[in-house]
Amino acid sequence: MTLGGHDRVGEWLLLLDTANGRDKLARFIQYFAKFMRHREEAKPEKERDASSVATFNNLFNAMAMVRHVMFMFTIIRIVRVIRQMGPAAIRSRDPALICSLIAKFGLLGYFGFDPLLFLQRLQAWKPNANTSRLIIAGAVNGWLIELIATSVEQLIRYRRATHMLPSVARSTAENAILRTLARYLLDIPIALHFLQKIPKVPGQYIGLCGMGASLLSLYEAW
């Protein structure tokens, strides 16, 4: 099918032929499963379908495992990026570049702990409860640092775009920045949820945040 002279189906297939595209789709499915599980759990006990809860929980965990596999060795790329951009960012003292560098260090923490989370999910390694909590906190705090730093970076870039670019280029740049900012802001409640900082927020809302962020991510990659 073509729209506006573009082969949209072909573009989607090309996207899903990449590891990045498959990860974004798996993430959408993962948070869809989280939304559906918590939606079912929120029903009165007499109306709740325990088999549906189990099915969606299994789907969430399956997609998490798929994403763990796709994340393997990503830390190597993050280290390379830090080594390449770090000195220049520090010398420039550019706030946007500094925020980007901080975000990369956050990701370094996240992907450093991710293999340990993977081993736990596989039950190939069974740490005690305290160690498990520390691993989760290390990974999610690293992710949260990346989310906050990138959000600040996008705000800086948005301010620059509104003051420095011609009108046509400004509109395009602003829309791209706002989409990225919205995606990261939707992810922040998810990180806080996993850190148990917002325990009163219903799980289905966290699932909706994940679905929204995933759709924006797929749109940007497409």
LOLUMDREN-637620 format. One line per 5 residues: number of its first residue (from 0); their letters; for each residue x, y, z of N, C-alpha, C, O. Coordinates in steps of 0.02 Angstrom, whole numbers, plus 32768, in hexadecimal, padded with zeros to 4 digits. Layout:
NUM	a	X Y Z X Y Z X Y Z X Y Z | ...
***
This chain:
0	mtlgg	802A 7FC4 8000 8000 8000 8000 802C 803E 8000 805D 8042 8025 | 801A 806F 7FD6 8040 80AD 7FD3 8014 80E6 7FE7 7FD8 80E8 7FD7 | 8031 8116 800B 800F 8153 801F 803D 818D 8011 8076 818F 8027 | 8022 81BE 7FEA 804B 81F8 7FDB 808A 81E7 7FB5 80BD 8209 7FBE | 8088 81B3 7F8C 80C3 81A0 7F65 80F5 8176 7F8C 812B 8167 7F72
5	hdrvg	80E4 8164 7FC9 8111 813B 7FF2 80F4 80F6 7FFD 80B8 80EE 8007 | 811F 80C4 7FFC 810B 8080 800A 810E 8076 8055 8141 8063 8071 | 80D5 8085 8077 80D3 8083 80C0 80DF 803D 80DB 8103 8034 810C | 80C0 800A 80BB 80CA 7FC5 80D2 8114 7FB2 80CC 8131 7F93 80F9 | 8131 7FC4 8093 8177 7FB5 8088 81A4 7FD6 80BB 81D5 7FB9 80D2
10	ewlll	8193 8015 80CD 81BA 8039 80FF 81B5 8017 8143 81E7 8012 8168 | 8178 8000 8155 816F 7FDD 8195 8197 7F9C 8196 81B6 7F8B 81C8 | 8196 7F78 815D 81BB 7F39 815A 8206 7F45 8160 822A 7F1E 8180 | 821E 7F7B 8141 8265 7F8C 8147 8277 7F9D 818E 82AC 7F8B 81A7 | 8249 7FC2 81B0 8255 7FD3 81F6 8259 7F94 8221 8285 7F8E 824B
15	ldtan	822A 7F66 8216 8228 7F29 823F 8260 7EF9 822D 826B 7EC7 8250 | 8284 7F07 81F6 82BD 7EDE 81E3 82FC 7EF3 8209 8330 7ED4 8202 | 82F5 7F27 8232 832E 7F3F 825A 8324 7F2B 82A3 82EB 7F23 82BA | 835A 7F23 82C7 8356 7F13 830F 8332 7F4B 8334 830B 7F3E 8363 | 833F 7F89 8320 831F 7FC2 8341 82D3 7FBF 8338 82AE 7FCA 8368
20	grdkl	82BD 7FB1 82FB 8275 7FAE 82EE 8254 7F75 8314 821D 7F7E 832F | 8274 7F3B 8316 8257 7F02 833A 8254 7F0F 8385 8224 7EFC 83A6 | 8287 7F32 839F 8287 7F42 83E6 824C 7F71 83F7 822B 7F68 842A | 8240 7FA2 83CC 8209 7FD2 83D9 81C6 7FAF 83D5 8199 7FBE 83FD | 81BE 7F80 83A6 817F 7F5B 83A2 8176 7F2E 83DF 8140 7F29 83FB
25	arfiq	81AD 7F0C 83F3 81A9 7EE1 842E 8198 7F0A 846D 8174 7EF2 8499 | 81B2 7F47 8470 81A3 7F72 84A9 8159 7F85 84AB 813A 7F87 84E0 | 813E 7F94 8470 80F6 7FA5 846D 80CC 7F6A 8485 809E 7F73 84AD | 80DD 7F2E 846D 80B8 7EF2 8482 80C0 7EE6 84CD 8090 7ED3 84EF | 80FC 7EF2 84E6 810A 7EE8 852E 80DD 7F15 8558 80BF 7EFD 8589
30	yfakf	80D7 7F54 8547 80AF 7F82 8570 8064 7F7C 8562 803B 7F8D 858C | 8053 7F63 8526 800D 7F51 851A 7FF9 7F19 8549 7FC2 7F1A 8565 | 8025 7EE7 8550 8017 7EAF 857E 8012 7EC8 85C6 7FE8 7EB0 85EC | 803C 7EF7 85D9 8039 7F13 861D 7FF7 7F37 8628 7FD7 7F2F 865C | 7FE3 7F5E 85F7 7FA3 7F82 85FB 7F69 7F51 8604 7F3E 7F5A 862F
35	mrhre	7F67 7F1D 85D9 7F30 7EED 85DB 7F30 7EC5 861C 7EFA 7EB7 8637 | 7F6B 7EB3 8634 7F6E 7E8C 8673 7F51 7EB5 86AD 7F28 7E9C 86D3 | 7F68 7EF3 86B3 7F51 7F1C 86EB 7F07 7F30 86E3 7EE3 7F3A 8714 | 7EF2 7F37 86A4 7EAB 7F45 8698 7E80 7F0C 86B0 7E4A 7F16 86CD | 7E97 7ECF 86A3 7E72 7E93 86B9 7E74 7E8D 8705 7E42 7E7D 8724
40	eakpe	7EAE 7E9B 8723 7EB5 7E96 876B 7E8B 7ECA 8790 7E79 7EC0 87CA | 7E7C 7F02 876E 7E55 7F37 878E 7E0A 7F26 8792 7DE5 7F48 87B6 | 7DF5 7EF3 876F 7DAF 7EE0 8770 7D9C 7EC1 87B3 7DC8 7EA7 87D6 | 7D5D 7EC2 87C6 7D47 7E9E 8802 7D5B 7E54 87FE 7D5D 7E38 87C7 | 7D68 7E36 8836 7D82 7DF2 8836 7D55 7DC1 8811 7D6D 7D93 87F1
45	kerda	7D13 7DCA 8816 7CE5 7D9C 87F4 7CE8 7DA2 87A8 7CD9 7D72 8785 | 7CFC 7DDD 878F 7CFF 7DE7 8746 7D45 7DDC 872A 7D4F 7DDA 86EE | 7D75 7DD4 8756 7DBB 7DCE 8741 7DC9 7D8A 8723 7DB3 7D57 873D | 7DEE 7D8A 86EC 7E00 7D4C 86CA 7E4A 7D3E 86D9 7E77 7D5D 86BE | 7E55 7D0E 8706 7E99 7CFF 871C 7EC5 7CE6 86E3 7F01 7CF4 86E2
50	ssvat	7EA7 7CC2 86B3 7ECE 7CA9 867B 7EE6 7CE3 864E 7F1D 7CE0 8633 | 7EBC 7D17 8646 7ED1 7D51 861F 7F09 7D76 8641 7F39 7D8C 8621 | 7F05 7D7D 8683 7F3A 7D9D 86A9 7F7C 7D78 869F 7FAF 7D97 8692 | 7F79 7D37 86A3 7FB6 7D0E 869B 7FD1 7D13 8653 800D 7D18 8649 | 7FA3 7D13 8622 7FB8 7D18 85DC 7FDC 7D59 85CE 8011 7D5A 85AF
55	fnnlf	7FBF 7D91 85E5 7FDD 7DD2 85D8 801E 7DDA 8600 804C 7DFB 85E9 | 8020 7DBD 863B 805E 7DC0 8662 8096 7D99 863F 80CF 7DAF 863D | 8084 7D5E 8624 80B5 7D37 85FE 80CC 7D5B 85BF 8107 7D58 85AD | 809E 7D7E 859E 80B0 7DA3 8562 80DF 7DDC 8573 8110 7DE8 8550 | 80D0 7DFF 85AA 80FD 7E35 85C1 8143 7E1B 85CD 8174 7E38 85B6
60	namam	8148 7DE3 85F2 8189 7DC7 8602 81AD 7DAD 85C3 81EA 7DB3 85BE | 8186 7D91 8594 81A5 7D78 8556 81C3 7DB1 852E 81FB 7DAB 8514 | 819F 7DE9 8528 81B9 7E22 8503 81F5 7E40 8526 8224 7E58 8506 | 81F4 7E3F 8569 822E 7E58 858F 826B 7E2D 8580 82A2 7E48 8578 | 8262 7DEB 857B 829A 7DBE 856B 82B4 7DCC 8525 82F0 7DCD 851A
65	vrhvm	8286 7DD5 84F6 829A 7DE4 84B1 82C5 7E23 84B0 82F8 7E26 848D | 82B0 7E56 84D5 82D5 7E95 84D5 8318 7E8F 84F8 8349 7EAF 84E4 | 831C 7E65 852C 835C 7E58 854C 838E 7E3C 8519 83C8 7E51 8517 | 8377 7E0D 84F1 83A3 7DEF 84BE 83BA 7E23 848C 83F5 7E24 8479 | 838C 7E4F 8477 839E 7E81 8446 83CC 7EB6 8463 83F1 7ED8 843E
70	fmfti	83CB 7EBE 84A5 83F7 7EF0 84C6 843E 7ED7 84D0 846A 7EFE 84E1 | 8449 7E96 84C6 848C 7E7A 84D3 84C1 7EA1 84AC 84B9 7EAE 8470 | 84F6 7EB1 84CE 8530 7ED3 84B2 8524 7F1B 849E 8550 7F3C 8482 | 84E7 7F36 84AD 84DB 7F7D 849F 850A 7FA9 84C7 851C 7FE0 84B1 | 851F 7F91 8500 854C 7FB8 852A 858D 7FC9 8506 85AB 7FFD 8513
75	irivr	85A2 7F9E 84D8 85DF 7FAB 84B1 85D6 7FEA 8488 8603 8015 8484 | 859C 7FF0 8468 858D 802C 843F 858A 806A 846A 85A2 809F 8457 | 856C 8064 84A6 8566 809E 84D3 85AB 80B6 84E9 85B8 80F2 84EA | 85D7 8087 84FB 861C 8099 850E 863F 80BD 84D5 8662 80EE 84E0 | 8636 80A3 8498 8656 80C3 845E 863C 810A 8453 8663 8137 8444
80	virqm	85FB 8113 845B 85DE 8156 8452 85F9 8186 8486 860A 81BF 8477 | 85FD 816F 84C5 8617 819A 84FB 8660 81AD 84ED 8673 81E7 84F6 | 8687 817E 84D6 86CD 818D 84C7 86D4 81BF 848E 8701 81E8 848E | 86A6 81BA 845D 86A9 81E7 8423 8691 822D 8434 86B1 825E 8421 | 8658 8231 8457 863A 8273 8462 864F 8294 84A3 8649 82D1 84AA
85	gpaai	8668 826D 84D4 8677 8288 8516 86A6 82C3 8517 8694 82F9 852F | 86E3 82BB 84FC 8713 82F4 84FE 86F8 8332 84DC 8700 836A 84F5 | 86D9 832A 84A1 86BF 8364 847C 8687 8386 84A3 8684 83C3 84A4 | 865B 835F 84C3 8624 837C 84E9 863E 83A4 8525 8624 83DA 8534 | 8670 8389 8546 868C 83AB 8581 86B0 83EB 856C 86A9 841F 858C
90	rsrdp	86D6 83E7 8535 86FA 8423 851D 86CA 845A 8507 86D6 8495 8512 | 8694 8445 84E6 8665 8477 84CB 863C 849B 8501 8627 84D4 84F8 | 8632 8478 8539 8607 8492 856F 85C1 84A3 8556 859E 84CD 8572 | 85AE 8482 8521 856A 848B 8506 8539 8465 8532 8540 8428 853A | 8506 8487 854F 84D8 8465 857C 84B4 8429 855C 84AA 83F6 857D
95	alics	84A2 842F 851C 847F 83F8 84FB 84AD 83BC 84F4 8498 8383 84FF | 84EC 83C8 84E2 851C 8390 84DB 852C 8372 851E 8534 8335 8523 | 8532 839B 8552 853F 8382 8596 8505 8355 85AC 8510 8320 85C8 | 84C7 836C 859F 848C 8343 85B1 848D 8301 858B 847D 82CD 85A7 | 849F 8304 854B 84A2 82C7 8523 84D7 8297 853F 84CC 825B 8540
100	liakf	850F 82B3 8555 8544 8288 8572 852C 8268 85B4 8539 822E 85C0 | 850A 8290 85DD 84EF 8275 861C 84BD 823C 860D 84BC 8209 862F | 8494 8247 85D9 8464 8213 85C5 8487 81D3 85B1 8470 819C 85C2 | 84BF 81D9 858E 84E4 819D 8579 8501 8179 85B6 8503 813B 85B6 | 8517 819E 85E9 852F 817D 8625 84F6 815A 864A 8500 8125 8667
105	gllgy	84BA 8178 8647 8480 8156 8663 8472 8114 8640 8465 80E1 8660 | 8476 8116 85FD 846C 80D8 85D7 84A3 80A5 85E6 8496 8068 85E6 | 84DF 80BD 85F3 8516 8090 8604 8504 8069 8644 8511 802D 8648 | 84E6 808C 8674 84D0 8069 86B0 8498 8038 86A2 8498 8000 86BC | 8469 804D 8679 8430 8021 8669 8447 7FE2 8646 8436 7FAA 865B
110	fgfdp	846F 7FEA 8611 8484 7FAF 85EC 84BA 7F87 8611 84C6 7F4D 8601 | 84DA 7FA6 8643 8508 7F81 866D 84E4 7F4F 8699 84FD 7F18 86A5 | 84AA 7F63 86B3 8483 7F37 86DF 8455 7F08 86B8 843E 7ED6 86D3 | 8446 7F19 867A 8414 7EF2 8654 8425 7EA8 864E 83F8 7E7E 8655 | 8464 7E95 8641 8473 7E4D 863D 8464 7E28 867E 8451 7DED 867D
115	llflq	846C 7E4A 86B7 845C 7E2B 86F7 8411 7E20 86FE 83FB 7DED 8719 | 83EA 7E51 86E7 83A1 7E48 86E6 838D 7E0E 86BA 835F 7DE8 86CA | 83AF 7E08 8681 83A1 7DD1 8652 83AF 7D8D 8674 8386 7D5F 866D | 83E6 7D87 8696 83F7 7D48 86B9 83C3 7D38 86EF 83B3 7CFE 86F9 | 83AA 7D6C 8710 8376 7D61 8742 8336 7D47 8722 8318 7D18 873B
120	rlqaw	8322 7D67 86EB 82E5 7D51 86C9 82EB 7D09 86B0 82BB 7CE3 86B1 | 8327 7CF7 869A 8334 7CB2 8684 8337 7C81 86BE 8334 7C44 86B5 | 833C 7C9D 86FA 8347 7C75 8737 8388 7C4E 8734 8391 7C1B 8755 | 83B8 7C69 870B 83FB 7C4C 8709 8424 7C64 8744 8457 7C47 8755 | 840C 7C9A 8763 842D 7CB6 879E 83F7 7CCD 87CE 83CA 7CF2 87BA
125	kpnan	83FB 7CB9 880C 83C7 7CCA 883D 83E6 7CF0 8877 83F7 7CD2 88AB | 83EE 7D32 8870 840A 7D59 88A7 83D8 7D60 88E0 839D 7D53 88D7 | 83F0 7D75 891A 83C2 7D81 8951 8399 7DC0 8943 83A6 7DE5 8914 | 8366 7DCB 896C 8337 7E01 8960 8358 7E46 895E 8348 7E6F 8933 | 8387 7E51 898B 83A9 7E92 898D 83D2 7E9F 894E 83D1 7ED6 8932
130	tsrli	83F6 7E6B 8938 841F 7E72 88FC 83F2 7E7E 88BF 8401 7EA7 8894 | 83BA 7E59 88BD 838B 7E62 8885 8370 7EA9 8882 836C 7EC7 884D | 835E 7EC5 88BD 8345 7F0A 88C0 837B 7F3C 88A9 836B 7F6C 8887 | 83B9 7F2F 88BC 83F0 7F5B 88A8 83FB 7F5A 885D 8408 7F8E 883E | 83F5 7F1F 883F 83FE 7F19 87F7 83C7 7F3F 87D2 83D4 7F64 87A2
135	iagav	8389 7F35 87E8 8351 7F58 87C8 8359 7FA3 87D0 834F 7FC9 87A1 | 836B 7FB9 880D 8373 8000 881A 83AC 801D 87F0 83A6 8054 87D6 | 83E2 7FF8 87E9 841A 8010 87C0 8407 8019 8778 8417 804C 8759 | 83E4 7FE8 875C 83CE 7FEC 8716 839D 8024 870B 83A4 804D 86DE | 8369 8027 8736 8334 8058 872B 834C 809F 873A 8338 80CD 8718
140	ngwli	8376 80A7 876D 8391 80EA 877A 83BC 8102 8740 83BB 813D 872F | 83E2 80D5 8722 8408 80E8 86E6 83DA 80FF 86AE 83E8 8130 868D | 83A4 80DA 86A4 8372 80EC 8671 8352 8130 8682 8348 8159 8656 | 8343 813B 86C2 8323 8179 86D7 8351 81B5 86CB 833B 81EA 86B6 | 8392 81AC 86D8 83C2 81E1 86CA 83C2 81F1 8680 83C4 822C 866C
145	eliat	83C1 81BD 8656 83BF 81C8 860D 8380 81ED 85F9 8383 821A 85CE | 8347 81DB 8616 8308 81FB 8604 8307 8245 8617 82F3 826F 85EF | 831E 8254 8653 831D 8299 866A 834F 82C4 8643 8340 82FB 862E | 838C 82A9 863B 83BF 82CF 8617 83AB 82DC 85CE 83B6 8313 85B5 | 838E 82AA 85AE 8379 82B3 8568 833E 82E4 8564 833A 830B 8534
150	sveql	8311 82E2 8595 82D9 8312 8595 82F3 8359 859A 82DB 8386 8577 | 8324 8364 85C6 8341 83A7 85CD 8365 83BB 858C 835F 83F4 8576 | 8389 838B 856E 83AA 8399 852E 8378 83AF 84F9 8385 83DE 84D4 | 833F 838C 84F5 830D 839D 84C3 82EF 83E2 84D0 82E0 8407 84A0 | 82E6 83F4 850F 82CC 8437 851F 82FE 846D 8508 82EA 84A1 84EE
155	iryrr	833E 8460 8513 8372 848F 84FC 8371 8495 84B0 8374 84CD 8495 | 836B 845D 848E 836A 845E 8444 832B 847F 842A 832C 84A0 83F6 | 82F4 8476 844D 82B5 8497 8438 82BC 84E3 843D 82A8 8507 8410 | 82D9 84FA 8474 82E2 8542 847D 830F 855E 8446 8302 8594 842C | 8343 8539 8435 8371 8550 8400 834D 8551 83BC 8356 8580 8395
160	athml	8324 851E 83B0 8301 851A 836F 82D1 8555 8366 82CB 8570 8330 | 82B0 8568 839C 827F 859F 8397 82A0 85E3 838C 8280 8611 8374 | 82E0 85E8 839D 8302 8629 8397 8333 862D 835C 8344 8664 8346 | 8349 85F3 8343 8381 85F6 8314 8371 85DD 82CE 8395 85EF 829F | 833D 85B4 82C6 8330 8596 8284 82FE 85BF 825C 82D3 85E0 8279
165	psvar	8302 85BC 8218 82CE 85DA 81EE 828B 85B9 81FB 8289 8581 8216 | 8254 85D9 81E8 8211 85C2 81FB 8202 857B 81E5 81E8 8554 820D | 8211 8569 81A6 8201 8526 818D 8229 84F1 81B2 820E 84BF 81CA | 826B 84FC 81B6 8296 84CC 81D9 8284 84CA 8223 8289 8495 8243 | 8271 8503 823F 825F 8507 8286 8224 84DA 8296 8224 84B6 82C8
170	staen	81F1 84DD 826C 81B5 84B5 8277 81C5 846B 8277 81AD 8446 82A2 | 81ED 8454 8247 81FF 840E 8242 8228 83F8 827F 821C 83C4 829C | 8259 8423 8291 8284 8412 82CA 825C 8412 830B 8266 83E6 8335 | 822F 8442 8314 8207 8445 8351 81DB 8408 8359 81D6 83EC 838F | 81BB 83F2 8321 8190 83B7 8325 81B7 8379 8338 81A1 8351 8361
175	ailrt	81F3 8371 831B 821C 8336 832B 8232 8338 8374 8232 8305 8396 | 8246 8373 838B 825C 837A 83D1 8223 836C 8401 822C 8349 8433 | 81E8 8387 83F2 81AE 837D 841E 8199 8333 8421 8185 831B 8456 | 819E 8310 83E9 818E 82C8 83E9 81BF 82A2 8416 81AC 8278 843E | 8200 82B2 840E 8232 8291 8438 8228 82A1 8481 822C 8275 84AC
180	laryl	821A 82E1 8490 820E 82F5 84D5 81D1 82D1 84F2 81D3 82BA 852B | 819B 82CD 84CB 815F 82AA 84E3 816E 8261 84F2 8156 8246 8524 | 8196 8242 84C7 81A7 81FB 84D1 81CD 81F1 8513 81BE 81C3 8538 | 81FC 821D 8520 8224 8216 855D 81FB 8227 859B 8203 8207 85CF | 81CF 8258 8596 81A5 8269 85CF 8173 8232 85DF 8161 8228 8619
185	ldipi	815D 820D 85AB 8131 81D4 85B7 8156 819B 85D8 8138 8173 85FD | 8197 8196 85CC 81BE 815F 85E9 81D1 816C 8632 81DD 813D 8658 | 81D3 81AC 8647 81E8 81BB 868B 81BA 819B 86BF 81D4 817E 86F0 | 8177 819E 86B8 814D 817B 86E9 8159 8130 86EC 8150 8111 8721 | 816D 8112 86B4 817B 80CA 86B3 81B7 80BB 86DF 81B6 808C 8707
190	alhfl	81EC 80E3 86D7 8228 80D9 8700 8217 80E3 874A 822D 80BC 8775 | 81F0 8117 875A 81DD 8123 879F 81B1 80EA 87BB 81B5 80D9 87F6 | 8188 80CD 878F 815E 8094 87A2 818A 8058 87B5 817D 8038 87E8 | 81BD 8049 878D 81E8 8010 879C 8213 801D 87DA 8228 7FED 87FC | 821F 805C 87EA 8243 806D 8827 8214 8072 8863 822A 8080 889B
195	qkipk	81D4 8066 8857 81A0 8068 888B 819B 80AE 88AC 818E 80B4 88E8 | 81A5 80E2 8883 819F 8126 889B 8158 8141 8894 8146 8173 88B4 | 8131 8121 8869 80EB 8137 885F 80BD 80FA 8865 809C 80E7 8834 | 80BC 80DB 889F 8097 809B 88A7 804C 80A1 889E 802A 8070 8890 | 8030 80DE 88A7 7FE8 80E5 88A3 7FCE 80EE 885B 7F92 80ED 8850
200	vpgqy	7FFB 80F6 882B 7FE6 80FC 87E6 7FD4 80B7 87CB 7FFD 808A 87CD | 7F96 80AE 87B2 7F81 806C 8798 7FAF 8053 8760 7FC6 807A 8737 | 7FBA 8012 8761 7FE7 7FF4 8730 7FD1 7FFE 86E8 7FFC 8002 86BC | 7F8E 8002 86DC 7F79 800B 8697 7F8D 804F 867B 7F97 8055 863E | 7F94 8081 86A6 7FAB 80C3 868F 7FF5 80C0 867B 800B 80E0 864B
205	iglcg	801B 8098 86A1 8061 808E 868F 8066 806A 864B 8091 807B 8622 | 803A 8039 8641 8038 8017 8601 8028 8046 85C8 8045 8042 8592 | 7FF9 8074 85D3 7FE7 80A6 85A0 8022 80D4 8590 802E 80E5 8556 | 8047 80E8 85C5 8082 8111 85B9 80B5 80EC 858D 80D1 8109 855F | 80BF 80AC 859C 80EE 8085 8574 80D7 807C 852D 8100 807F 84FF
210	mgasl	8096 8071 8523 807B 806B 84DF 8083 80AC 84B8 8097 80AC 847E | 8074 80E4 84D9 807A 8125 84B8 80C2 8134 84A5 80CF 8149 846D | 80F0 8128 84D3 8137 8134 84C5 814F 8106 848C 8177 811B 8462 | 8138 80C8 848C 814C 8098 8458 8133 80AD 8414 8157 80A8 83E2 | 80F4 80C5 8410 80D8 80DB 83D0 80FE 8118 83B6 810D 811D 837A
215	lslye	810F 8147 83E2 8136 8181 83CD 817B 816B 83B4 8195 8186 8383 | 8198 813B 83D7 81D9 8121 83C4 81D7 80FF 8380 8203 8109 8356 | 81A2 80D7 8374 819A 80B7 8332 8190 80EB 82FC 81AC 80E5 82C5 | 8168 811E 830A 815C 8153 82D9 819C 8177 82C6 81AA 8184 828C | 81C5 8187 82F9 8204 81AA 82EC 8234 817F 82C3 8255 8198 8296
220	aw	8236 813E 82D3 8263 8111 82AE 824B 8107 8267 8273 80FD 8239 | 8209 8109 825D 81EA 80FF 821B 81F7 813B 81F0 81E1 813C 81B6
***
